[in-house]
Each structure stands twice: as C-alpha cells, then as structure tokens.
Amino acid sequence: MTTTNAKALLSVRKLRVDLPPGADRQYALSDVSFDLNANEILCVVGESGSGKSITAGAILGLLPERVKASAGQIEFVGQDLLQLDEAELRRIRGAKIGMVFQEPMTALNPLHTIGAQIGETFRIHTTLNKREIRERVQQLLESVQIPDPVAAARAYPHELSGGQRQRAMIAMALALEPDVLIADEPTTALDVTTQAQILKLIRELQARRGTAVLFITHDFGVVAEIATRVAVMQNGILVEQGLADEVLNRPQHPYTRSLIAAVPSLVPGPQREVAETSILSVAGVSKTYRSGGFLPGRRRVTHAVRDVSLALPEGGALGVVGESGSGKSTLARCIVRLLDIDHGKIEFDGADLASLRGQALKAHSRRIQMVFQDPYASLNPRRRVGEQVATGPIIHGTPRQQALDKARNLFELVGLDPAAFNRFPHEFSGGQRQRVGLARALALEPRVLVADEPVSALDVSVQAQVLELLADLRKKLGLSLLFITHDLRVAAQICDAVVVMKNGEVVEHGSAAEVFTRPRHDYTRSLLDAVPGRHWDPAAVIRSVDAAAAAVADSGDKLDSLPPQTLKYGTLHA
Amino acid sequence: MKFFSLALRRFTAALPALFIILSGLFLLLQLAPGDTVDALVAQVGGGDPTMIEELRKYYALDQSTSTRLGDYLWRLVHLDLGQSAIYAKPVAEVIIERLPATLLLMGSALALAIFFGMTLGILAARRVNRWPDSLISTLGLVCYAMPSFWFGLMGIFVFAVWLAWLPAGGFGTVGAGLTGVAKWLDIVWYLVLPTVTLALMFLAVYLRIMRASMLEVMTLDFVRTARAKGLSANRVLVRHVLRNALLPLVTLIGLQAGTMLGGSVVIETVFALPGLGRLAYESVVQRDLNTLLGIVFVSALLVIAINFIVDLLYARLDPRINASH
C-alpha cells in the first residue's frame, strides 16, 4: 500500500506517538506511514479519536503535553523533523509549513487585529519593515477574497463572520508561501455555503501555488470534493490509503467501507405513504428578539422567525433545513413552547398551543417532546441518567416506582444496557448520551418528537446508528417527527417532506424528492450546490462493493485474479 | 467629552446606592446607645443637665430622626458634609487632612500587589508543577491565610524592634522639620512596612488569579495558532497569553477596591497612621455621626471612581467590550 515516492515533499515513516500512561490506549499513532507530494491534496479522514489531529501536531512538533513521538521519522526537505530542536522547528513552522485550524473564532487571538496577527508571521520570519508588512497583508487578504480587505486588516476577530475569519486564518497560514499547508478540519465549524466557498478557495490557492496540502477531516463529502489522495485512519492506525477515486469508489478495508456506508446519501429514499391529516400545524408564527437598553434609540429588533406556516402529517417526518441564523432552532423552541411566540397559531391535538397557559399547556405539551443537539450539555451532569429519564412522567403524576420501571424499559428500547440506568452522563459516549436524550423525550409517550440537530455533534458511524434508531422508533411507536438540521444529507435520508428556511422565513417546501431533485427557489439550489461531494453517492458505492463481494463469494476459483486487498476483504466477510 | 458624559452617567447610576448606604448607616447609628453629646460629656468628665440640654439643641440632636436625616441629605445635595462635633471643624476639612495617608497607602499597596502578583503568577505558570511553581504557590497560600494584622505585628517586631531597620509606626519623623524631597523620602521610609503588610494578602490573591488564568489561556486554540506561526515561547507568552490573562485580574482589582479600603483600617491602626480608616474608627467610638457619614460618602466615591477606571481599562484591553454600555 505504502507508495515510496522519491519526490515526496513530506514523508512520514513508521510514526508512533505514545499517549501518557493511564489513557484508554497506549498509543495515539502506531506505525503510520504516508507521503505528501507537492501539488496535491492528501485528505486524512477518520472519526474522533482516530489520531488524525495528532498526526498534524506531530509534524509541527505541537503535540499536547505528555504526548510524545517515540519512534519513526518525519522527513521534510532532507531533515527529520522529529530530531530538530525547538528553535529549528520554529524556523519551519509558519515559514515552510503553515497550519489552519478548525475553529476560526477561537483560533485567532480576540485582542489583536487581523492585520497584526497576519503581520506577525512576517515580523518573526522576515526583516520586512512595517510598511512592507502592511502591503503584504493587504495582498494576502485580497488573495483570499475577503470583502473589503482594508477594513478587514483593521478589524478584530469578533467583528468578522466565521467564513471571513477562516479566510484570514488561511491568509495567515499562507503568508510566507509555505511548501506544505496543514488544514485541520478547516470547514467543520462553517455553514454549508461558506464551507463550499472555503473549499474552493483552498483548492484554487493550492493549484496556483502548487502547495502540498494535508487536509484533515471527518467528512467524506469534503473528501470527495477536494482530495487528490486519501488516507483513512482508525484508532491511531492508517488502515487504507490511495487515490481519491480508488478509496472513495472501491474501498478495500472494511472500516473504510463501513464509514462510507454510514454517510447519508443525498438522494432521498423512495417516497413513503403519509397520512393526509396533519397532527401539528403551525400557521403564521412570528418571533422577534429585542435587545438593547431601555432608551428607544438603542433598541434592536431581530426577526428570528417571520410568518412561518407548516404542517406535519400524522406519522410523517418533516425536515426543517437552513443555515445558522435561519431561525430553525427558534422555530423548534417556539413549537414546544420553550419560547413564547409573538403571533400565529400552533395547532396540536385540537388545541392552539400558543394560547394555552399553566395546567392546560402542561397537559397538552407533554405529547410534544424535544431532543436537543448537544448530548453533552443537555443532560444534568450531577444526576443519574435513569432519574433524568423518569423525571418527566413523575412531574406529570406517574408514581415514582412505575416511572422508573418504565424508564428501564425505555433504555432497552433505545438500545442502552438497562444496567447503565444508575450511571452519570459523563460515563457515556456521545452517541449513548443522545440515546439517553431520546429515552428522556420518549418517557412522556409523545406523539410528536421535535429533534433539533440531534446528530450534528456525533461521528458519522454513530450518526448513522442514531438515525436508524429514530427511523425505527418512528415505525414502532407511530411517532411524527419534526427534524431540524443544517445537513442536507441527513435530511434527505430521514425526511418525507422538507421546509427550507432563510432569515426566519420559509423559502421553499415540498416533498423530499421534489426539493432535492427539482429545487424551485434559488436559495435551495445554492444550498444543494454547496453540499460537499454532491456528485458522489456513497449508497451506490456500497451497492457496487456488495455486488463485488457477492461475486467473490460465489466464484472461489476466480480468487487468484483479484487484487490482494479485495481478497482480504472478501475473506473477512465470507 | 465622551469620557465626561460616561463618568457622569456612572455617577448618576450610583446615586441610589449612595442614598441607601448613607440612610442605612444613619439609621443604624441611631440604634447604638449614646450620642455625640454623651461622648463629649464623658470626655470632660460629666456636666450639668441644662448644659447637656443646650448641647443637644446646638447639635440639633433634639429633633426627630427623620428630620435630621432629611436635613443631612438636603445639605449633602449642596455638597455640605456638615460640622464635626469632635474636631470642631467642617467634616470636609477633617477628611481632606486624613485622605492623603490613606490614598498613599492604598495606591502603593495596590501597585506593589499588582506588580509582584503578576510577576510571580507568570513565573509560576511558566514553571507549572515544578519547584518554582510549588514554592510560589505555597508562599501565596501562606500570605493569603495569615491575617494582615499578624503580619503587621511581626513586621514591627522583626524589622523595627529587633533589627531596627524601619520605624515602628507613624507618618513621618515627628518634629524633624523636613521639607521637599527629604520630607517625601521620610514618609516613604515610614510607609514601607504598612504598604508591604497591606499588599501581602492582595498579592497572594492576584498571584493565584494570574497563575490560573495564564494556565487557562495557554490551553486556548489561538495560543496553538501562535505557536504554529513559529513564535518563540516567550513571544507567545508576552504577545498572546499575557493580555488575555490580565482580564480576570483587572476585574478582580475593581471588585476588591472596597476590601482594600477596609483592610487599610486595620493597617492604619496597627501602624498608627493618620488615615481615613483610623478616623472612621474614632468617629464610631465618639459617635461623631457627621464625620462617619462623610467618610462613608468619600469612600463610596473612591470605590466608584476606581471601578470606573477599571472599566475604562478593561475596554482598552478587550476590544470586544464597548465602554459605553
């Protein structure tokens, strides 16, 4: 597998990085070897904990404390980076190898201007004077196509949008035209349209300068969009690498294959029959936020949700999609009455929820429950999960013992070990916590589940499991689902109908098949165009791989003619 | 111009608090047994009832409590702090006589605490969990745990009595008739022990805050960015960590301005300094209501002023904060 390339710019050989004693495994990386050539984008892809960020850290000598590279070489223009001392490494960092980080808000110093932070690279690596540095910073900001580069240089990070900050980050990393650019999840924190722009920018800059890019991501869509070559990592081991087309379309290793299988397809599934009657209907709902002082001149009004109407069919799944700031989360909170709406109607179960108060609201609203985005923040860390699941029914008058028994059954239903009933949230993984969140919502026997980005914080394989669980529960319990997401792939997989929101308004609604294949509104079209790797269909890849595997299993006599990796895969799954 | 309107707005916002503090204190002192006249009479060793009656009338103590409170507040509106019964001078004059010693003590103690608190905090954070850190942290804990009067007394014992390096108390050599620079140097000489004593506890607090916030900032993403740019460890510390780590310290300094004023009462008593703190103590003992209220008023103004300065400083340090809000 390992391609020995004489021209490799950066070559990692049998790299091992040890974790401090007491961690859940001994090594962060074990026996990792790969080459990075000039003028290519190598995507390192894997789930959280796979060691992909540690790889980047090891190259620059920026590993966390007590994490040490213990064996192997990292060769870069004739020297082994692991053997260099701090001062020698500093001359390479920023000058020969630039780096872009994930979170553009926290990766920039909030107290310095953008111009000063980009200029700092010149100040420490070159002897340019102030005026020259200012000019170079301007050129850089122009080259990353930041709007109004003069103002951007003078702005502080908080005055720029996420996309602009990431452009500034890229400008900073490319300041001295490094040979290698390491980008660690540079688009993960961005909206889909912004992500598309940043990916395009990286590709353009890379092609123009012939830079070698090491692109770290967890998103196979991004890989399909940008990669020349791909390396797949699992638990600190590089399991597969090769040309993008090979790895994406003919994955050899079972892990790669399972990762690709977990990526939701952008092609919506077959249209399901849904009831004519709607269980929940929202009509003309508006919500505004007011901010500012008590003086009229300072007041600011934000229209978070503006005159939104939608209907959720009985037993159906309605997706609400949009970018951050589109008002989709506010809408979800209004529907479960966590927020009071300004005007409009929320009809559910023969009553207008918006006009209910006190006991009447409590009685009606228990049948609409919410699942939250962040499985870390939405559970009380000081209370046992079982109790948290049982709290809802207890508040609504179920005897304590009965509620606890029911909660135990729910644990089983959502695929958790009932023995975990008395544990605390921190003892669970992200996916397990989201299952607890689901059990908590289901404890009140809701008829409608409002799920606000329930899988956004999860790894792709865990995401697939939770989505499967949701679909399963919907069938088993006859639930109706209002699914809020920014991820169009997820929406395509789980929703029958889709509502597209922008700036608090609904710009398009229709069945999933309609919206995804024949979008009418420009905004929907731009959203769909922005989905990374939209021309790559993971479902089709898996179908063809399965077919190949079946062929292998059928004809044992043809084994000799197949490449060795396929053989390995075939025997594993026989 | 913007500065003054901002200052004025701050003061206006503090007016209700000032009113509540002053009225509360006024009423509280009515509950204490005895009044100014009792204290005066006790000093001269007794007097006949008609004279006491006259005195009460003279100081308007025969009026009802509410009338007197109303009178006091009305005079305060005209910036008149009234007459001190004990010192037989306007309260404003008494306070102005005593203010310099307190301001000097507070100012120098604050400067000392901030400077050494920051320096030691940075040192400890750079060598975290190694011996310099352990040493600094332990010393900080000791300084924080010990009451400041104990440090004062020990300071006097060691440096004044035993070693005879520094004066034991007072605010300048009595009867030396020094002028100009010599006089100032003399005062500095006398202030060394009290300043260090008062500063020690605050130094310990600032050191701990500085160390903790340095360590926190060092884990943030932008520090990694700075290192990835190829900055040296020292440059990362000075350019990127320090200013961010200063923010919690600045907040704390503003919050503790009042505490420091309280702490100076103890120190002034231990070192016999003619400051505001001791004046307050004497006024309570002698039931000199006007002086006490005057002191409270001036200290409140002082705390408001310090907090205002801290807010301005904060806005300078952190571009995300807009000072006009």
Chai-1 contact restraints between the chains, C-beta under 6 A:
chainA,res_idxA,chainB,res_idxB,connection_type,confidence,min_distance_angstrom,max_distance_angstrom,comment,restraint_id
A,L60,B,A228,contact,1.0,0.0,6.0,A-B,restraint_1
A,L62,B,R227,contact,1.0,0.0,6.0,A-B,restraint_2
A,R90,B,G230,contact,1.0,0.0,6.0,A-B,restraint_3
A,R93,B,A228,contact,1.0,0.0,6.0,A-B,restraint_4
A,R93,B,G230,contact,1.0,0.0,6.0,A-B,restraint_5
A,G94,B,K229,contact,1.0,0.0,6.0,A-B,restraint_6
A,G94,B,G230,contact,1.0,0.0,6.0,A-B,restraint_7
A,M99,B,A228,contact,1.0,0.0,6.0,A-B,restraint_8
A,E103,B,D221,contact,1.0,0.0,6.0,A-B,restraint_9
A,T106,B,D221,contact,1.0,0.0,6.0,A-B,restraint_10
A,A107,B,D221,contact,1.0,0.0,6.0,A-B,restraint_11
A,A107,B,F222,contact,1.0,0.0,6.0,A-B,restraint_12
A,A107,B,T225,contact,1.0,0.0,6.0,A-B,restraint_13
A,L108,B,F222,contact,1.0,0.0,6.0,A-B,restraint_14
A,N109,B,F222,contact,1.0,0.0,6.0,A-B,restraint_15
A,N109,B,H240,contact,1.0,0.0,6.0,A-B,restraint_16
A,L111,B,R243,contact,1.0,0.0,6.0,A-B,restraint_17
A,T121,B,K229,contact,1.0,0.0,6.0,A-B,restraint_18
A,I124,B,G230,contact,1.0,0.0,6.0,A-B,restraint_19
A,I124,B,L231,contact,1.0,0.0,6.0,A-B,restraint_20
A,Y156,B,P319,contact,1.0,0.0,6.0,A-B,restraint_21
A,H158,B,R320,contact,1.0,0.0,6.0,A-B,restraint_22
